[in-house]
Amino acid sequence: MCLGVPGKVVDITDADGLSGIVDICGLRREVNLACVAQDSPEALLNHWVLIHVGFAMCVIDDVQAKATLEALATLQKLDG
């Protein structure tokens, strides 16, 4: 099973290389945006993406992002 984590695109670090910085619950990570940058990477700024192994796999809306983050927080509490 694969797990994707929501992150908000906060910066574009390399428009030609299609990479950017995402914020995941306060942690910032560089990810590859090639799978989701249809027009230009800059169009992704302030949008949520679902991240798996360093790649943004799809763009998601605020509702999906918040629901996923809440579910992950609940799972973390269960793990103890």
C-alpha positions, 0 to 999 in steps of 0.5 A: 500500500502506498501513502500520499501526504498532502503538502502546500506548494510554497515556493518554486526552486527550479522552474526548468527542473520542475521542483519546488518547496512544499509545506507539510504540517510546518516541515518544508521539503523539496519535491518534484512537480513534473507530474502535476505542472501542466502549464507552469510550476508557478501556477501551483503556488499555494495549491495542495498536492499529494506527495509520495516518495518526493514526487507531487502525484496530483493536485488536491483541494483544501477539503481533501488535504485537511481530511487527509491530514486529520486522518493521518493525525488520528492514526498517529494518536492510535500508534501511541 
